[in-house]
Amino acid sequence: MALNLSQKKDVVAEVAEIAASAHSLIAAEYAGTTVSQMTAMRKQARETGVFLKVVKNTLAARAVSGTEYEVAKDSMVGPLLYAFSTEEPGAAGRLIKEFAKGNDKLQPKIVVVGGQQYPASHVEVLASLPTRDQALAMLARVLAEPAAMFARAVKAVADLQGGGDEAPAEDAEVQAEPA
């Protein structure tokens, strides 16, 4: 079904709006993917904060003009599915990687992060990035470790001097960590 000019403008505006605020872009060839597979992928995309759209390459190239994804304009050839990560940089990578396992027809072709285009194999790297919650948990562990180390050192000094109470080590760590 051919789009008229106003519909094309709407598609370009929609994709441009998403591209302006997205964290990463993955474009994948999808020819041969079944309708049920595409439906499942779209459902998963909505749940994980990924904007997924099949757009003509000329419209996609216009939409990404002026954004950090403009570097991929020359690579936009063939039937492509565009996945923009709107919440976490690795979300689109995880989505494409997961669905490519069960469908050899889905092949990543373009990966763009931070205004730089990477080879399609970079989907693995992007997919391995931690989620926001995982990153916050890692940060909390890093911030809490010095306090725990200090508590263990104080306990060790107290034990060496013989003046420490015989509280279990777990209790000493729990008491030293801020609530």
N, C-alpha and C positions, 0 to 999 in steps of 0.2 A: 504494500500500500504506500503510495507516494504521499509525502507531506507537502502541504502548501507552505507558502512563505511565512505566514504567521506561526504555524506549527513548528517550523524549523527554528524560528527566532526563539520560541518558547523552550525548545529542547536545548539550544545553545545557552540561553540564559540560565536554565536549571543546572546544566553541567558546569557552567562557569561559576555559579554561586558555590557549588560543592567544591570545585577545584580550588577556589580562593581560600577555603578554610581547611582543606583536607591535609592529612599528615603524609600520606603516601599514595601512589598509584601503581596498580598492576593491570596490564592489558594482556588478555589471553585469547588465543584462538579457540573457538568453541564449536566449530563446524563438526557435526556428527553427534553432538550432545542431545540427548532425548529431552522431550518436554518435561517429563517427570524429574529428571536430573536438574534441569534449569529451575523448576519450581522449588525443589528442595534447596538448591543453592540460594535462590532469592529469599526464601524463608530464613535460612541460616544467616544470610547477610543482614537482614533486618534486625535479627536478634543480637548480632555482634557489632553493630554500628558501622556497617560497610554499605556504601552507596554503590549499587550494582546496576549497570545499564548497558544495553546494546545500542550503539549509536553509529551512524555513518561516520567514517573517518574524517571526512571534510568538515562535518559539524563538530566533531570532537576536537579537531585541530583549531577551529575558530574559538571553541569554548576555553581551551587551555592557553590561548594567546594572552600574554601579560601575566601569567602565573608561573610558578616554579616548574610546572609540568610542560612548559613550552619546549624544553629540550627534546621531548619525545615526538614532536610533530613529524619529523622525517621518517620515523619508524612506524607510523600508524598506517599500515598496509594490510589488506586482507580482512576477513571477517573477525572483528575483535569485540570482546566483552570487556568493559572498563569497570574496575573495582577501585573505588576511592575509600581509604580508611578515614573515617570522620572522627573517631574517638581515640583510637590507639594506633600508632604507626604500624604495628605488626598484624593488625586484624585482617586486612585484605590478604596478606601473605599466608596466614593460617587458613583462611577460607579457600583460597585457590589451591594450596598444597593439599588440603584435606580432600577436596573434590577431585583433584587430579589423580589421587591414588586409585579411586574407583572408576575413573574414566580416562582412558589413554588419549581420547580425542581432545581433552582440555589441556592445552599447552601454553604455559606462560611465555610471552614474547617481550614485554616491556616492563621494567621495574624502575620507578623514579621515586627518589626520596631526597628531600632537601635540595631540590634543584639540580640534582645530578642523576643521570641515567646509568643504570647498571645492567649487566647481562641478565638474561632470564634465569640463570642459575641462582641469582641473588634472592629468589623467592624463599629459598631455604633459610638464608640468613635473616630475612625479614620475618619469617614465620617463627624463628627461634627467639625473637625479642620478647622480653617478659611483658605481661599485661600490666596495666596501671596498678592493680592491687598487688601483684607479685613484686613490682618495683618498690612500692611503698613498704611492703613487708621486709624487703632486703635493706632498705634505708633504715627502718626501725631497728633491725638487728645490728646494723653497723653503728648506729647511734647509741644503742644500749650496751654494746660490748665493753667500752672503756669503764663504765660504771661497774659492770660485773667483774672485770679484771681488777679494779681497785678494791672491790669487796674481798676477792680471793686473796689479794696481797695483804690486806689488813688482817684477815683471818690467819694467814700463814705466819705473819709477824707475831700475832697474839699467841698462836700455838707454840712458836719457838721460845717465847718468853715465859710460857707456862701460865699466863694470866688469862687466856681465852676460855670462855665457857665451852662446854662440849656440845654445842648446838650442831645439828647436821649441816653439811655444806650446802645443801639445797636451801635451807632456811636462811643462811647468810646471804646467798645470792638474791633470794626473794626480797629480803629486808633492804638490800642495797639498791635495788632497782626502783626508780620513781613510779608512783602509782598513777 
